[in-house]
Each structure stands twice: as C-alpha cells, then as structure tokens.
Amino acid sequence: MPRIKKKKMAKFVIEGGHRLQGEITPQGAKNEALEVICATVLSKEEITISNVPNILDVNNLIQLLIDMGIYVRKEGNNIYTFKADSINEKYLESDEFLSRCASLRGSIMLVGPLLNRMGYVLIPKPGGDKIGRRRLDTHFIGIQKLGADFAYDADQKIYKAKAEKLTGCYMLLDEASVTGTANIIMTAVMAEGITTIYNAACEPYIQQLCKMLNKMGAKISGIASNLLTIEGVKELHGCSHEILPDMIEIGSFIGMAAMTESELTIKDVHYDDLGMIPDSFRKLGIKLERQGDNIHIPSQHLYSVDTFIDGSIMTVADAPWPGLTPDLLSVFLVVATQAQGSVLIHQKMFESRLFFVDKLIDMGAQIILCDPHRATVIGQARQNPLRAAKMSSPDIRAGIALLIAAMSAHGTSTISNIEQIDRGYEHIDQRLNELGAHITRVN
C-alpha cells in the first residue's frame, strides 16, 4: 500500500443561503475506527474491518501501522485487512515513530496493544485538537494497576512503559474516559487472571471494541454497562468487524438541515445506537422523524427551544454515555443561534471548546460566553441571519459548526485550516455539494 501523502494547506469558500435536498449516508465512526484499528496489533492473524472512514486521522493511523511493519491490504471501498504477524521493533524506537505519534492523538491507544505484544512502548505526548487539557492519567494509572511501569521524560515529552508481566485486578476509574477505557481493555484482554473495570466508559465505540475483541477470542462481559469484567486469554485470533455509522456526523447533518431550512434524509443511521442525540435536537424544536433506520428532517423555517417544566431556560449539557456526547455541543450551539428562544450550552468535559464562539459573534450571533464551560445563546428566530465571515477552524468539531454557520449565512465565507475538518469528515465538501451546497476547496 503506498504511503499516504500529506495534504496541502487548503481553505473552503462557502456561498451561503443554499438549501440542501436529498439523501446522505454517514461515514464510519471516526472514534471507533481509531480504537479497533489499534486493536489489530493484538493478534498475529488477519483482521478485516469494513466501513473504515476515509479521513485524515484514520489514514494517518493506518500509515503508522504500515510503517511499524504491519501488513495492510485495502480490499475495496472502506475495507481493510490487517495482519500484525511482524512488528519492526527498531521503528518503534525511531524519531520518525515518535514524531508521527506526537501529531496523532489516536496513537495513544497503541500503548495497551504494544505492551501485550512487545512488553514495552515509547509514546510521546499526543497531539490532536486544541481544546484544553486532555490528561492521560486514567490511561496510565489503569495500565499501571495491571503491572506496567511508567516513566515520563519531561524534556523529550515521552512516556516510557514496560511490563514483564500483566496481571488482572479490580480498578475504579477516576473518570469514564473513552480512550482510557479502550486502552485499559486492550491491556487487560491478555493479562493473567480477571480484571474488573468500574466506572468504565460505555459509549457505542467501547461496545464495538469489546464485541470485536470477543470475536477474536477475548472474554469480556458487562458490555454496554460501566462495569466490565475481563478474563485474560493467552492469545487472540483473526475476525471480521464492521464499524458503526458516525453519530457525530449524523448529528452534524441534523444541525445542518435545521440551519439551512433543508429537507434531508440521513440513511442507515443505526438509530438505536444514537442515544439521546435525536431527543436533544427535539429540545431545540427541530423536527425529525425515524423512518426505519433512516432519519428524515423536514424543511423547517422556525424552530422554538423548549423550556424546563418550571419555565426556566433550557440547558443542553454533555455527559458520559448514555449522556449527550461532547463532540456535538458545537453543533447545538450554532443551531441555537437561529432558534426562537434561549438556551444554555454547558460543555463540562473540555475547557476550551467554546472559544470559537467569538467567530459566531462576529457573524452576528448573540452569545454570552459565561466562562470556559458555559455559553448562553439568545436565538434570533431568523430575524437577524448570520453574516458571512473569514474564519479559521480551531478543531474538528468547531470546524464543522463554522461550516454549518457559513452555509446558512448571507454572503460568501472563507474557512481556513480545513485540515482540521478533514481529520473527521470524509470528503465533506463533495458530499454536501451533491445535495445543493456551494462549497469550493481552494489549495
């Protein structure tokens, strides 16, 4: 498989005011893809994964595995086969490996698999979105309890982990971290004895990872709960696995339809795995209908925000699953700018994810940023549509929110640093243009 070329810097030029019409199918889930691709390192046998999203973060992780010596074969559109029967130990200690990992946050989930396979791992402090501190304590404390030794080189910003023997134990996680839970699971599946993880994350991504590992021969029970029991096994085998549709992209399309007054059908959404996402949009007054496994959003000029039963202002807040995913709060915030009524957006889990609201304020939105975690949005009921603006995407989720804002705005907007959007959304400009959007990618 050829090396994936790094994309040139690019920007989107968006002509706002165009309605969308038609059907769109969501890509595979980015967050699940990063987890299950890392899990292929645990077995020497072939593992085939389908519905792999063609996005920057996933492609970079696949290329990293190739450079580690893992055999990767592309079977067709969005289908890959991995075989980790050989791993290049020298590459794992190279400056190139450390540099590549530093720019890819998902690489942190290689710690557990590599400890099981190699007994040691060097991993740099990972990069990714600039959305405040995203500590790794949960990962490392959990893995330490299983028998690994960790050291941190502050000068080089490199974590060094070593484990002569991994042994199962009971642990209560200090936070229900999704990637932390995934890393601990991938460490525990081949540890000797039984591991019990309490306060485990239970998002669909984690459920899918556990189901795939069980297909490979792991013994994990308690899937879909926050109490996982893992009986360690000596080896794991090959399997086939299909990634769920991306719930964040589905939510982004719902918000996009609402803001642009569009009629849109989102196909094959795995509705039962969306949790409270549909009902959270309904709180903003957005109409959406379940049609089998599809979601239909009718064209809607005006949507009114609910209040609580006592008449107080509606709050939309993130929480660990089955609460509302934090990755969609940026979309809820931009959608609320044109609602009738006011809403408090409370982003509890990341401290800098709301700082993009100054760009929306420049576009004419009425938003009060209360603190790094809370913003009050005073909906304009489409009386004062957003104005076009020149913007830069600070992270994946803020980037899609700014794209939605630009699509609904009067005039032509420009969004630079769209590599951030490409990290999480597959050919988003092409797919939306097929529905009637006017988005031009300019290198």
Stockholm file with secondary structure:
# STOCKHOLM 1.0

chainA/1-443         MPRIKKKKMAKFVIEGGHRLQGEITPQGAKNEALEVICATVLSKEEITISNVPNILDVNNLIQLLIDMGIYVRKEGNNIYTFKADSINEKYLESDEFLSRCASLRGSIMLVGPLLNRMGYVLIPKPGGDKIGRRRLDTHFIGIQKLGADFAYDADQKIYKAKAEKLTGCYMLLDEASVTGTANIIMTAVMAEGITTIYNAACEPYIQQLCKMLNKMGAKISGIASNLLTIEGVKELHGCSHEILPDMIEIGSFIGMAAMTESELTIKDVHYDDLGMIPDSFRKLGIKLERQGDNIHIPSQHLYSVDTFIDGSIMTVADAPWPGLTPDLLSVFLVVATQAQGSVLIHQKMFESRLFFVDKLIDMGAQIILCDPHRATVIGQARQNPLRAAKMSSPDIRAGIALLIAAMSAHGTSTISNIEQIDRGYEHIDQRLNELGAHITRVN
#=GR chainA/1-443 SS CCCCCCCCCCEEEEECCCCCEEEECCCBCHHHHHHHHHHGGGCSSEEEEESCCCCHHHHHHHHHHHHTTCEEEEEETTEEEEECSCCCTTGGGSHHHHHHHHTCGGGGGGHHHHHHHHSEEEEECCCCCCSSCCCCHHHHHHHHHTTCEEEEETTTTEEEEECSCCBCCEEECSSCCHHHHHHHHHHHTTSBSEEEEESCCCCHHHHHHHHHHHHTTCEEECTTSSEEEEECCSCCCCEEEECCBCHHHHHHHHHHHHHTTCEEEECCCCGGGSTTHHHHHHHTTCCCEEETTEEEECCCSCCBCCCCTTSCCEEEECCSTTSCCGGGHHHHHHHHTTSBSEEEEECCSCSSTTTTHHHHHHTTCCEEEEETTEEEEECCTTSSCCBCCEEECCSHHHHHHHHHHHHHSBSEEEEECTHHHHTTSTTHHHHHHTTTCCEEEEC
#=GC SS_cons         CCCCCCCCCCEEEEECCCCCEEEECCCBCHHHHHHHHHHGGGCSSEEEEESCCCCHHHHHHHHHHHHTTCEEEEEETTEEEEECSCCCTTGGGSHHHHHHHHTCGGGGGGHHHHHHHHSEEEEECCCCCCSSCCCCHHHHHHHHHTTCEEEEETTTTEEEEECSCCBCCEEECSSCCHHHHHHHHHHHTTSBSEEEEESCCCCHHHHHHHHHHHHTTCEEECTTSSEEEEECCSCCCCEEEECCBCHHHHHHHHHHHHHTTCEEEECCCCGGGSTTHHHHHHHTTCCCEEETTEEEECCCSCCBCCCCTTSCCEEEECCSTTSCCGGGHHHHHHHHTTSBSEEEEECCSCSSTTTTHHHHHHTTCCEEEEETTEEEEECCTTSSCCBCCEEECCSHHHHHHHHHHHHHSBSEEEEECTHHHHTTSTTHHHHHHTTTCCEEEEC
//
